[in-house]
Amino acid sequence: MIYDQIMNISLTLIVNRRIHIPAEQMAKIFELRPKKDLLDPTFEGYKLSLDSLPVYKHEVPVVVEHLKPSDEQLSYQHVKTFGLHNHLIDDPWSDENAFFISKDLQIFKTNLHSLASQNPEFKSVWQIPRGFEIRDGWFNASLSFPSSELAVATDGGGVLHIIDTNIRTSANSHIWEVHIFHLVFVTLLKDLWFIHLFLKVKLSNEILGSREPFKIIHSNLNTEETNQSETLSVLVLKVESIDKVESQIALSTFGCSEKETPFINCLEWVEYEHKDGNWAFKQLKRLAIPHGLDYASVLSPGKSICLIAREPFGIIFDSNRNIAAPLPSSQMVEGMEDEAENKVAYTWAETPDEVTIWMIFVKQTSKHDLVIKIESQALKIVYKNQTCLTGELAHSISVATSSWTLSDGKLEIILSKNDKSVNWSHLILNDLRGRKVIDAETAAVSETTFDATKDMQWGNVGRPSIFSSEQLEECDDDMMDETYIFRFDGETNKFTHKAILSGQLLFFTQCAPELAPAFCLRHDVDGLIWQPMGDGLEQPWKCLHTAALQALGYIQASKEQRKFTVAPPNMTYAALCDAFTHVYIYRQPHCSSTGVEMVHRPTGRKVGNIARQQVLNIDSSEECLGAMATNTFLLILTSSSLFSIRVNSD
């Protein structure tokens, strides 16, 4: 009862204090409610077991790829992306295989049961094309399996490959090779899409940026039976300087600034459609997450995504539509009306060589509050997330030699004319809110007569602040550091569901191939497994509590050298892997094969099923680069070796 009251008060404060999301976009608040029957209040701890476990060490055919941040990649987001990259990839569609990528970008598949022998199976199934020898600043190559016959891979440097793998079983010897190479370039001048089509490598795509590094977070394939098409959704993560992020609205809308957030996480949701035997790009959505992303997944059937992050953040780009609030229709003039009857939003002047535009904003306006898009015969100005000026220019201009500057809230845009002999009768077609002046001095006289953020209300973005910073105390400030889980709807571009995470995010794991990866949160001392549900169910969307790992939250807090935490789909154990040497295995009491029933000798009282703890020393001085847990085996990967630990019998 007290917990519910505290949660209600906390959520009320949080909702009232968020000023970055307009009221019509506020997400529905829901709670993560643990199932009492999965909690064990009688759990008394782990008993240290000295029983040995079979450990098999095998040298990998080629050294594992392990890229590190460059000298310019010094932000926390960069360190997290490189340092916590798991080089061992599991296949949720087949529990027989594990994958890793070598230094020369070969994708190796190994059969898990063969690792418990002297002759392990390491098979190179495909090699990611290497465009450049020097990969300084690139992310580590990554791989994901959206279906039982499809894979997506990246070299970490800006190219995404969609690969036909056939059924990935240990008996299938199919090699992921390019048998017929058919190269087709499709170029859109505005967004610079490059698409390469293959037969076996279904699609290699540079749409995600001009060789900007990224890593694959999750992928999902949805089949539409009605029109016999498939839609592939891929989530990729970038860490970019705020000056290089392509956005349709100002990044300052989400609190971005060069001082506070010089680098931000960008989550890109890319969709491809497979129809009539061909793959084609469908759409791209980009979300800016200034304070880092902890988790992201595509929810079945691919219409929404789930993510865990700190506010504020939001969508900044949609390839199919403009997300900036449109210019109010009342501000656009359709007919030739008297200019004096309309409010002046900007002034402009021209010379034989160029056209200059001036627009006034509040003095504190920075370049990150504005989005200026100059095209050969179009101009668009966005303040925060509100369109101020957009439309077709009177004549064509040279984009390369045009520029803009901002000083003390005064925006100046210089457009270079293509035709020097033509005088412009107007600036924007059907927009009479501008006033043509002789020169800059004349424009300065008119500056006091209008203020764009006042007259047009472009500075009033989002909800009004209910509290001022002077009214808030230290305990209130901590609320801003809370982490939340969200559901983001791809059709409406809105966050529809939101819940506060009451505990620390410990790790995430794939429990079922058709579902998004589950995540583990600390609850008191335990670790609770939460499964985000798909959108196909008729009931409201939620995250389902599916399992509990006893005392894992307390244990993980004490492991300062921990790099990876993993657990198998059946949750019979959890493993904590240090960066070097040590592995800690915690067998859960609910499994009869791992628990030990203890009796208190003086009283004869049965203590109950006591779970066991086992500690292993890995015979290697190399850093742990990957960890993977199956119901039978625990795998540990270093640069040159793969360790297989048989934890349970088959």
Order of alpha helices (4+ residues) and beta strands (2+ residues): alpha-beta-beta-beta-alpha-beta-beta-beta-beta-beta-beta-beta-beta-beta-beta-beta-beta-beta-beta-beta-beta-beta-beta-beta-beta-beta-beta-beta-beta-alpha-alpha-alpha-beta-beta-beta-beta-beta-beta-alpha-beta-beta-beta-beta-beta-beta-beta-beta
